[in-house]
Amino acid sequence: MLRPYTKIPPNMKPVSKPSVIINLIQALSAIILGNVAYFLLAPSLPLPRHRPFQLDAGLVVDFWFCVVAYGLIRTARRWK
């Protein structure tokens, strides 16, 4: 832990606020897009019924949709 008034090591750069906000927007967009894709495709997926507060296949597939959406967003931003 860094103490007040200590020097920051040269290999640690401060993070600018705009990049943090952009990362937050990208992550939030990925969650929303992933959930929309999951809920649109869920009726056609052969998944067992969801049980609240338990890890099941539906949650794993929903998480996977969000990860894919995040990867697509990050890839699209790099192509710019």
Phi, psi and omega per residue, in radians:
M1 nan 2.404 3.127
L2 -1.438 2.391 3.088
R3 -1.599 2.733 3.102
P4 -1.044 2.505 3.076
Y5 1.187 0.416 3.028
T6 -1.734 2.711 3.131
K7 -1.319 2.466 3.074
I8 -1.445 2.308 3.118
P9 -1.003 2.582 -3.056
P10 -1.132 -0.377 -3.116
N11 -1.476 -0.093 3.111
M12 -1.799 2.046 3.121
K13 -1.753 2.503 3.040
P14 -1.221 2.594 -3.131
V15 -1.650 2.289 3.136
S16 -1.347 2.612 -3.130
K17 -1.104 -0.686 3.122
P18 -1.043 -0.662 -3.132
S19 -1.216 -0.576 3.087
V20 -1.173 -0.733 3.128
I21 -1.152 -0.696 3.114
I22 -1.116 -0.754 3.096
N23 -1.085 -0.701 3.113
L24 -1.107 -0.765 3.127
I25 -1.123 -0.717 3.115
Q26 -1.101 -0.775 -3.134
A27 -1.154 -0.748 3.120
L28 -1.129 -0.706 3.087
S29 -1.101 -0.701 3.131
A30 -1.135 -0.693 3.117
I31 -1.139 -0.773 -3.136
I32 -1.150 -0.843 3.139
L33 -1.110 -0.716 3.111
G34 -1.104 -0.729 3.128
N35 -1.209 -0.671 3.087
V36 -1.084 -0.809 3.117
A37 -1.066 -0.743 -3.135
Y38 -1.106 -0.824 -3.094
F39 -1.222 -0.472 3.050
L40 -1.284 -0.626 -3.087
L41 -1.654 -0.210 -3.056
A42 -1.005 -0.711 3.137
P43 -1.080 -0.460 -3.119
S44 -1.643 -0.073 3.122
L45 -1.561 2.392 -3.131
P46 -1.446 1.231 -3.117
L47 -1.882 2.546 3.073
P48 -1.192 2.858 -3.123
R49 -1.086 2.436 -3.113
H50 -1.312 2.396 3.030
R51 -1.946 2.183 -3.094
P52 -1.032 2.506 3.066
F53 1.109 0.435 3.072
Q54 -2.341 2.520 3.095
L55 -1.307 2.182 3.113
D56 -2.443 -3.137 -3.069
A57 -1.095 -0.609 -3.139
G58 -1.094 -0.723 3.114
L59 -1.163 -0.673 3.129
V60 -1.148 -0.749 3.127
V61 -1.165 -0.712 3.089
D62 -1.062 -0.777 3.088
F63 -1.051 -0.728 3.137
W64 -1.086 -0.732 3.092
F65 -1.052 -0.718 3.139
C66 -1.165 -0.697 3.116
V67 -1.140 -0.725 3.108
V68 -1.124 -0.746 3.114
A69 -1.082 -0.723 3.113
Y70 -1.105 -0.752 3.110
G71 -1.085 -0.697 3.113
L72 -1.172 -0.691 3.109
I73 -1.120 -0.805 -3.136
R74 -1.119 -0.697 3.117
T75 -1.127 -0.755 3.135
A76 -1.106 -0.648 3.124
R77 -1.185 -0.592 3.132
R78 -1.271 -0.521 -3.140
W79 -1.258 -0.314 -3.113
K80 -1.024 nan nan
